[in-house]
Amino acid sequence: MPRTVYRRPGERVFCFLLVVFSVYLFWQAYGISGFSELSSPGAFPLATSATMVIAACVVFVNTLKLPEAEGVRFFYHCFPPIVGMVMALILIFAIMLESLGFILSSFFFLFVGIQFLYQKSVLTTLTITVLSLVVVYIIFRLVFQVVLPEGIVPEREILAAIEQFWRG
């Protein structure tokens, strides 16, 4: 016996936004070189975004046909408070990143996020935060040499001093 599928709260809006986003991508792909020929630079992005538009429209129409789920609340089942808190934390991180720099803003983000989600002792949270930050910093800044926002920590001077110390 087939199982009945129900539409959850927010699904119609999400599917509609998916259609809008797909149409926007199609418009951007068309702007690359129009539809002049199959070997043009915009041909593949145009075909891909056209596929997205068609798929998004099919999903949207099928979603509109589904019966609404009963007893399902958006803020409890689909967007619980913990998700909102993490999203707010990410927003704060993004705002702090340019002024405080990568090291400090990442430290605060990781510390608050781990403490909020893991709920262990402050020492455990501090240890996980520092170890995570050291690993991420080594991989991105030192190995891949990605330039990270410096902020108020004089990162270049610290790295130069460490390099000077190891050279003797």
Secondary structure, DSSP 4 states (H G I P E B T S, - for coil): -PPPP-BPTTHHHHHHHHHHHHHHHHHHHHHHHTTS-TTSTTHHHHHHHHHHHHHHHHHHHHHHHSPBPTT--IIIIIS-HHHHHHHHHHHHHHHHHHHH-HHHHHHHHHHHHHHHHH---HHHHHHHHHHHHHHHHIIIIIIS------TTS-HHHHHHHHHHHHH-
